[in-house]
Structure formats: structure tokens, C-alpha cells
Amino acid sequence: TPKELARYPWIVARAGAPLRARFEELFKSKRAGAPSQTIECNSFAAIRGLLLESDAVTLLSPHQAHYEIEAGLLKALPHPQGNVARDIAATVRRDWAPSRAQKRFMELLKTHRPDAA
């Protein structure tokens, strides 16, 4: 529950980031209360190190920590609000001239996610 999770130190994304909004949403209930210890960090390498060396928790896609979870170094906890999804975007410069591989990647994105074009 959020109340139980608030007992742990949290690693949070910078203000304005979508994951930060999810974090704030999770603890907006007055009954849960916000965690007393938070570390603001946007570097996955630093987040990984903090998770491995402490009892801190964070909101993170299990795909990002797949190898650590598979090796038993980290444990994925279920999100209190169930399965959650987030938008992933590709942003390019107006004058961008993609390589062949980049062009193919963008074509694949449009094929598999036509709503993202």
C-alpha cells in the first residue's frame, strides 16, 4: 500500500517529469503521507547503484532493470494502482537527415504504432 511504501526512502524523477507526477499521485492521499526521504535523480546508472546499495525504492519499468531482477539483485514490487502504462516518444529536429537504420526504425514505429505518427 502507499502507506507501507512511504516508510522507505524514494528515488524520484525531476519535477515536471511524468514519473514524478506518478510518484506524487501515488502519495497524494492524506492517509498515506509522503515519504520522509527522497533523492531526486534522473540517471539510470545512479538509480541502479542506489537501489543495489540501499533499501530505497523507485518507480521504474521492470524492463529497465530486467537483468538485475533476473539475477535476484532487485525485486519488482507490484504497483499499488495495478498495471500502469506510460507514453514513449521519439523527437527529432526539423532539419534531421536520418541514416538508413534510423529511417527504418522510424518506419517500423509508424507500422507498429500508427497512432504515434
Secondary structure, 3 states (H helix, E strand, C coil): CHHHHCCCCEEECCCCCHHHHHHHHHCCCCCCCCCCCEEECCCHHHHHHHHHHCCCEECCCCCCCHHHHHCCCCCCCCCCCCCCCCCCCCCCCCCCCCCHHHHHHHHHHHHHCHHHC
